[in-house]
Amino acid sequence: MKTRILTALLLFPPAIYVIGWSPLWLFLAVVLLLAGLALHEYFLLCRASGFRVLAELGYAGTGGVCLAEAHAARGGANLTFVVFGVFLLLTLAAALVQVREVKDYLAAVATTALSVLYVGLPLALLIPIRFKDPASGFHWVFVLFLTIWAGDIFAYFIGRTVGRHLLFPRVSPKKTWEGSVAGFAGSLLAAWAYTHWAWRAADGVIVLILAGLIAIAGQVGDLAESAMKRSAGVKDSGSLLPGHGGMLDRIDAMLFGSAVLWLALSLKDLGIW
């Protein structure tokens, strides 16, 4: 417990700086670092599950979509889908050469493509969320991270103390309904507190609605990563962060949350809501 808390306290100040004040180049560098660490653990899970994976292409594809989003954030054309299309075609072609057994071809292509869709693209989407609208972007990233962090904290402590009813035992034998509900409530509380004290210009109702969607998506992301670990027969994706496991363990909820937030803000820009 002490190790978990100490690790969180050490990571909190640099995370706050990067979210709120870092220039685009530093934000991009941090995103690429997080992506590289999380991809390494993802590839280990794939191999432990018995899948052949083309790791080099996964790293390259992720780097490509991150750079494409950074290019768009600087005012250039958005080439993310072009980059992903090229990555997918290269993966299909490279697997023909690198995968010896034809029966492993589909799994190798699928797991490699998923590396970008699951890890790379959600992290890359943090860039437009943060930099597309300088006036509100950093606020939305703060809401995203505070929602996920508060949800994790509330779910962890309430689940450990009063949790009795298992949420999804075949995927995660320790997560409970009590912890899940507490995590959701904690996410909303954190979003409300942020708009009340730090972002008073925001529409509080909209922020709470999006925080609720982020919280739900985050819990699904947590369960999805738990299923991957169970498939691989491991408890944690890695041991990089003492008390927290690996990088993928730390950002699994945020991956889903960032995609949902980006989608919601994109629909807003289109005038759909």
Wavefront OBJ file of the C-alpha trace (Angstrom):
o trace
v 0.000 0.000 0.000
v 2.758 2.475 0.975
v 4.652 1.704 -2.222
v 1.518 2.287 -4.310
v 0.873 5.665 -2.673
v 4.517 6.760 -2.903
v 4.690 5.926 -6.606
v 1.506 7.916 -7.246
v 2.836 10.923 -5.321
v 6.099 10.895 -7.274
v 4.324 10.740 -10.623
v 1.678 13.372 -9.845
v 3.760 16.608 -10.133
v 5.382 15.852 -13.523
v 2.037 14.634 -14.863
v 0.373 17.886 -13.824
v 3.101 19.926 -15.543
v 2.936 17.940 -18.776
v -0.869 18.176 -18.939
v -1.151 21.855 -18.133
v 1.977 23.636 -19.295
v 4.181 21.537 -21.568
v 4.739 22.651 -25.172
v 3.632 20.403 -28.015
v 7.054 18.823 -28.529
v 7.336 17.762 -24.888
v 3.750 16.517 -24.764
v 4.424 14.467 -27.904
v 7.638 13.072 -26.405
v 5.790 11.961 -23.272
v 3.006 10.375 -25.321
v 5.583 8.476 -27.397
v 7.346 7.309 -24.240
v 4.117 6.091 -22.652
v 3.138 4.393 -25.899
v 6.475 2.618 -26.216
v 6.365 1.304 -22.653
v 2.731 0.201 -22.916
v 3.307 -1.449 -26.306
v 6.235 -3.431 -24.932
v 3.968 -4.871 -22.240
v 1.151 -5.474 -24.726
v 3.476 -7.460 -26.978
v 4.639 -9.522 -24.005
v 0.998 -10.344 -23.214
v 0.405 -11.354 -26.830
v 3.399 -13.669 -26.850
v 2.471 -15.151 -23.482
v -0.966 -15.897 -24.954
v 0.683 -17.777 -27.809
v 0.305 -15.152 -30.551
v 2.921 -14.190 -33.102
v 3.134 -10.403 -33.271
v 5.064 -8.005 -35.524
v 6.297 -5.679 -32.804
v 8.455 -3.440 -34.994
v 5.481 -2.535 -37.160
v 3.385 -1.883 -34.061
v 5.952 0.588 -32.737
v 6.267 2.248 -36.152
v 2.508 2.502 -36.654
v 2.009 4.010 -33.217
v 4.800 6.503 -33.757
v 3.272 7.395 -37.096
v -0.218 8.164 -35.776
v 1.232 10.185 -32.888
v 3.347 12.262 -35.279
v 0.370 12.686 -37.587
v -1.759 14.067 -34.765
v 1.061 16.403 -33.710
v 1.375 17.603 -37.301
v -2.362 18.339 -37.394
v -2.144 20.142 -34.040
v 0.405 22.515 -35.604
v -2.046 23.402 -38.347
v -1.131 20.800 -40.946
v -3.378 18.288 -42.664
v -4.568 15.399 -40.520
v -2.919 12.316 -41.969
v -3.733 9.899 -39.161
v -6.019 7.650 -41.188
v -3.585 7.685 -44.104
v -0.772 6.622 -41.783
v -2.920 3.897 -40.257
v -3.949 2.674 -43.704
v -0.316 2.396 -44.792
v 0.541 0.641 -41.518
v -2.262 -1.875 -42.035
v -1.221 -2.649 -45.607
v 2.413 -3.080 -44.527
v 1.315 -5.381 -41.721
v -0.685 -7.561 -44.097
v 2.283 -7.746 -46.460
v 4.991 -8.240 -43.831
v 3.056 -11.037 -42.143
v 3.197 -13.000 -45.410
v 6.977 -13.073 -45.096
v 7.529 -13.188 -41.343
v 4.841 -15.680 -40.275
v 5.970 -19.181 -41.129
v 2.767 -21.066 -40.360
v -0.220 -19.919 -42.425
v -2.537 -20.774 -39.536
v -0.817 -18.023 -37.517
v -1.187 -15.350 -40.201
v -4.552 -13.913 -39.151
v -3.628 -13.801 -35.453
v -0.339 -12.032 -36.220
v -2.050 -9.395 -38.363
v -4.875 -8.903 -35.863
v -2.678 -8.558 -32.775
v -0.306 -6.185 -34.583
v -3.147 -4.006 -35.869
v -4.709 -3.990 -32.415
v -1.479 -2.647 -30.936
v -2.091 0.656 -32.720
v -5.863 0.683 -32.272
v -5.702 -0.232 -28.586
v -2.581 1.610 -27.408
v -1.241 3.951 -30.073
v -4.340 5.723 -31.343
v -5.965 6.456 -27.947
v -2.700 7.971 -26.715
v -2.286 9.931 -29.947
v -5.779 11.379 -29.466
v -4.573 13.112 -26.322
v -2.710 15.520 -28.623
v -5.756 17.020 -30.385
v -7.714 17.005 -27.127
v -4.940 19.061 -25.529
v -3.917 21.372 -28.391
v -6.852 21.775 -30.790
v -8.475 24.385 -28.552
v -5.774 26.008 -26.379
v -8.376 27.710 -24.166
v -10.121 24.512 -23.062
v -7.859 21.662 -24.187
v -5.737 21.398 -21.065
v -8.916 21.551 -18.962
v -10.363 18.568 -20.800
v -7.161 16.564 -20.319
v -7.235 17.413 -16.613
v -10.869 16.279 -16.449
v -9.919 13.041 -18.219
v -7.048 12.212 -15.893
v -8.764 13.332 -12.691
v -11.854 11.316 -13.608
v -9.789 8.182 -14.212
v -7.526 8.680 -11.178
v -10.386 9.409 -8.786
v -12.321 6.432 -10.126
v -9.338 4.147 -9.573
v -8.759 5.443 -6.045
v -12.386 5.213 -4.925
v -12.877 1.798 -6.523
v -9.671 0.454 -4.973
v -10.262 1.569 -1.407
v -14.031 1.038 -1.251
v -13.741 -2.290 -3.038
v -11.105 -3.483 -0.583
v -13.007 -2.378 2.506
v -16.693 -3.044 1.793
v -16.743 -4.881 -1.536
v -18.712 -8.135 -1.350
v -20.395 -8.741 -4.705
v -18.035 -9.662 -7.540
v -18.390 -7.605 -10.702
v -16.883 -9.921 -13.332
v -15.223 -12.862 -11.558
v -14.091 -14.788 -14.649
v -12.125 -11.732 -15.792
v -11.172 -9.989 -12.537
v -11.691 -11.998 -9.334
v -11.220 -8.993 -7.007
v -13.302 -6.232 -8.596
v -16.680 -5.737 -6.959
v -19.918 -3.931 -7.717
v -19.397 -1.813 -4.628
v -15.994 -0.718 -5.876
v -17.359 -0.052 -9.358
v -20.178 2.163 -8.089
v -17.803 3.972 -5.740
v -15.365 4.505 -8.600
v -18.094 6.004 -10.765
v -19.198 8.293 -7.939
v -15.604 9.308 -7.256
v -15.103 10.186 -10.930
v -18.148 12.459 -10.928
v -17.057 14.039 -7.662
v -13.602 14.812 -9.067
v -15.083 16.324 -12.244
v -17.506 18.445 -10.223
v -14.715 19.660 -7.921
v -12.543 20.609 -10.895
v -15.259 22.651 -12.570
v -16.243 24.216 -9.230
v -12.746 25.401 -8.317
v -10.549 25.365 -11.428
v -12.768 25.655 -14.534
v -15.714 27.818 -13.600
v -16.299 28.918 -17.189
v -17.232 25.377 -18.190
v -20.773 24.053 -18.491
v -20.846 21.888 -15.374
v -23.612 19.623 -16.651
v -21.737 18.848 -19.879
v -18.535 18.154 -17.967
v -20.346 15.781 -15.596
v -22.007 13.933 -18.481
v -18.693 13.464 -20.271
v -16.998 12.509 -16.997
v -19.646 9.832 -16.525
v -18.988 8.472 -20.012
v -15.234 8.552 -19.370
v -15.713 6.729 -16.064
v -17.776 3.963 -17.673
v -15.334 3.636 -20.565
v -12.436 3.541 -18.113
v -13.943 0.678 -16.158
v -14.510 -1.247 -19.395
v -10.894 -0.571 -20.350
v -9.725 -1.872 -16.998
v -11.716 -5.074 -17.457
v -10.471 -5.477 -21.035
v -6.860 -5.347 -19.902
v -7.641 -7.753 -17.057
v -9.012 -10.194 -19.632
v -5.783 -9.892 -21.646
v -3.724 -10.633 -18.552
v -5.885 -13.633 -17.655
v -5.480 -14.904 -21.204
v -1.709 -14.571 -20.837
v -1.726 -16.109 -17.345
v -0.106 -13.130 -15.596
v -1.172 -10.896 -12.709
v 0.320 -7.627 -13.977
v 1.364 -6.455 -17.424
v 4.775 -5.530 -15.989
v 6.643 -4.286 -12.933
v 7.704 -0.826 -14.080
v 5.645 1.085 -11.489
v 6.068 -0.273 -7.937
v 2.701 -0.973 -6.374
v 0.860 -0.429 -9.653
v 2.291 -3.092 -11.959
v 3.199 -2.107 -15.482
v 2.527 0.955 -17.583
v -0.388 -0.764 -19.308
v -1.902 -1.482 -15.893
v -1.678 2.234 -15.111
v -3.178 3.597 -18.332
v -5.652 0.856 -19.324
v -8.681 2.900 -18.229
v -7.315 6.094 -19.747
v -6.957 4.454 -23.178
v -10.703 3.906 -23.403
v -11.481 7.197 -21.691
v -9.416 9.292 -24.096
v -11.106 7.708 -27.120
v -14.569 8.424 -25.699
v -13.651 12.009 -24.815
v -12.162 12.661 -28.264
v -15.281 11.237 -29.924
v -17.588 13.371 -27.763
v -15.615 16.559 -28.448
v -15.487 15.767 -32.178
v -19.269 15.360 -32.261
v -19.555 18.706 -30.461
v -17.367 20.363 -33.099
v -19.694 18.958 -35.772
v -22.655 20.563 -34.030
v -24.304 17.238 -33.190
v -24.757 18.272 -29.571
l 1 2 3 4 5 6 7 8 9 10 11 12 13 14 15 16 17 18 19 20 21 22 23 24 25 26 27 28 29 30 31 32 33 34 35 36 37 38 39 40 41 42 43 44 45 46 47 48 49 50 51 52 53 54 55 56 57 58 59 60 61 62 63 64 65 66 67 68 69 70 71 72 73 74 75 76 77 78 79 80 81 82 83 84 85 86 87 88 89 90 91 92 93 94 95 96 97 98 99 100 101 102 103 104 105 106 107 108 109 110 111 112 113 114 115 116 117 118 119 120 121 122 123 124 125 126 127 128 129 130 131 132 133 134 135 136 137 138 139 140 141 142 143 144 145 146 147 148 149 150 151 152 153 154 155 156 157 158 159 160 161 162 163 164 165 166 167 168 169 170 171 172 173 174 175 176 177 178 179 180 181 182 183 184 185 186 187 188 189 190 191 192 193 194 195 196 197 198 199 200 201 202 203 204 205 206 207 208 209 210 211 212 213 214 215 216 217 218 219 220 221 222 223 224 225 226 227 228 229 230 231 232 233 234 235 236 237 238 239 240 241 242 243 244 245 246 247 248 249 250 251 252 253 254 255 256 257 258 259 260 261 262 263 264 265 266 267 268 269 270 271 272 273
